[in-house]
Amino acid sequence: MGPPAVSVVVPAHERPARLARLLDALAAQTLPPERFEVVVVHDCAGEDSARLLAGHELAHAGVLRSVRLAPGTGRPSVQRNRGWREAVAPLIAFTDDDCRPHEDWLASLLSAAHGVPGAVVQGATRPDPGEEHLLARPLARSLHIDPPGLYGQTCNVLYPRALLECLEGFAEHLPAAAGEDTDLFLRAREAGAAVAAAPEAVVWHAVTVPTLGEAVRGLVRWQHVAYVVKRHPQMREHLTLGVFWKPAHARLALALAGLVLARRRVAGVPASAALAVPWLWSEGRAHGVRALPARLVVDLGEIAVALRGALRYRTPFL
């Protein structure tokens, strides 16, 4: 029958239940199974994921292959590179083990890729409809992406294999998963690759609700976004005032400046109160007044992590 038209590469780490949902969604694709393969690269310590991968219907059909790394040694960049190099198709579609593609996902990606040969194809990503109700919680996290976008997130993107070989894949020197997908995407664009949008190629992304402690502990990896900004200065066009990672950071920096100027008054109001209004209004409107303490902790943590990255990579970034 010849090689498949597209290979799906998935990095996986200790989420067997979500991985099972992903595999079931891939098994339900409208693209005939002989036209695609799935390569899962995982570093799971337990046997749940290994048993799932060995026993899934896609494995029995010869569509699914898995690569197991030593527990805890994998990072998404390493796993994705291993996956696409193990793959055999000329087109490589990436998604993650906390995602669930629509049944027409692969067919839509292929259609867009054939329409613009050699292009990077970006699909659309939405919060999982079955978990969308969780978004009302203050620290809820998911993804909503309309293609084409700036960041090239690997939850839903397709690359020609030849382009990955030319670019030598994802940068593996970053010690954590933060921005390596954007770095690859921008390097592809700088190399002259076109970008094709495939809004009908939909992936549903999980909604997670960490505790405040979990949210704060998970921030440290984002310091490496500063590296991507330094390597690709054009990203500053999309930063607030060319420096701030998120608009909330700029508003919070203004509020912090108000603390320094606490004795001064702005239009008869203490500066500490007046300069805090933009952050309070924006965050309160977006997340609710009760969420403000948690949002304050997270935003302060993000600014601290961004500053750490700015110092590490010697580039202005907050």
Residue, then its C-alpha position, 0 to 999 in steps of 0.5 A: m500500500g506504500p507509506p502513509a501520507v501523514s505521521v502523527v507524533v505525540p509526546a506523552h508523560e504520565r497521563p494515560a487517561r488523556l492519552a487513551r482519549l487521544l488515541d480513541a479520537l485518532a482511531a475515529q478519524t475519517l482519513p482511512p487508517e492506511r493513510f496515516e500512522v501514529v508515533v507516541v514517544h513517552d517516558c512514563a514510569g508506570e506500566d499504564s501507558a505502555r499497556l494502553l499503547a500495546g493494546h489499543e486498536l490502532a496498535h493491533a491495526g499496525v497504525l500505532r507505534s510507540v517509543r519508550l524513553a527512560p522514566g523522566t528523561g523526556r522533554p517534549s522537544v526531545q520526544r517530538n524530535r525522536g518521534w518525527r525521526e522515527a516516522v515514515a511519512p512526508l508530512i508530520a502532524f503534531t499534537d499532545d496527549d492532553c488533546r482530542p482531535h475532531e474526526d476530520w482533523l487529519a483529512s483537513l490538515l492534508s487538504a491544506a498541505h496539498g493546497v500549499p505544498g511545503a507550507v507549515v499548516q496550523g489548525a484551530t484549537r479550542p477548549d474541550p467542550g466536555e470540560e468547558h464549564l471548568l473555565a469559570r474557575p480562577l486558575a483554569r487553563s486551556l488553549h483557544i487558537d485561531p490560525p494563522g497565529l504567531y506561536g505555532q503551538t504543537c497541539n495542532v500543527l503540521y510540518p513537511r518532513a523535509l523542512l524539519e530535516c532542514l531546520e534540524g527539528f526542535a531546539e533541545h538545549l532549552p531545559a524545559a518545555a516553554g517556547e520551543d514550538t514557537d522557536l521552530f515555527l519562527r525559524a521555519r518562517e525565517a527560512g521562507a516557509a509559507v504558513a497555511a491556515a486550516p481552521e476546519a482542522v480542529v483539536w480540543h484541548a483539555v481544561t485543567v484547574p491547578t491549585l494555587g501551589e501547582a500554578v506557582r510551581g509550574l511557572v518556572r519553565w516560562q523563563h525560557v520564553a525570554y530566549v525565544v524573544k531574544r532569538h526572534p526580535q520580531m516577537r517584540e511587536h506582539l509584546t505589550l510596549g515591546v517588553f511585557w509578556k502579557p498585558a496584565h504584567a504591564r498593568l501590574a507593574l503600574a500598580l507596583a509603581g503606585l506602591v513606590l509613589a504611595r505618598r503622591r496623589v493622582a487627581g486627588v487620589p493616592a497614587s497607590a490606589a489610582l495606579a492599581v485601578p487598571w489591573l484591578w479592573s481588568e483582572g476583576r472583570a475577566h476572573g471575578v473579584r473573588a479571584l483577585p488574590a490568586r490572580l495577584v499571586v500568579d501575575l507576580g510569579e509570572i513577572a518574577v519568572a520573566l525577570r529571571g529569564a531576562l537576566r538569564y538570556r540578557t534581554p528586556f522581558l517582563 
